[in-house]
Amino acid sequence: MEWQLQDAKNQFSKVVQRARDEGPQVVTLRGERTAVVLSARDYDALRAGRPTLVDDLLGGPAWDDELADAVEARAKNPSRSVTF
């Protein structure tokens, strides 16, 4: 179903109930599709199996031995001296 923004605001509980019972509810603003209200079940189904940002960062390309050695050497030999 499609809802104009003002109607969706005034009948939000009905929009949510229909999203739960009937599926995604489209909200329009000045006749243009602007938002979609989903049930939690539908949202969870969309997110299932998708990697998180942490997964993406930790799953980056593997380091070859040369790069790993260079990083390891740099960590042992700081480029700046620190005095206190």
Buried (B, 14 or more C-beta within 10 A) or exposed (E): EEBBEEBBEEEEEBBBEBBBEEEEBBBBEEEEEEEEBBBEEBEEEEEEEEEEEEEEEEEEEEEEEEEEEEEEEEEEEEEEEEEE
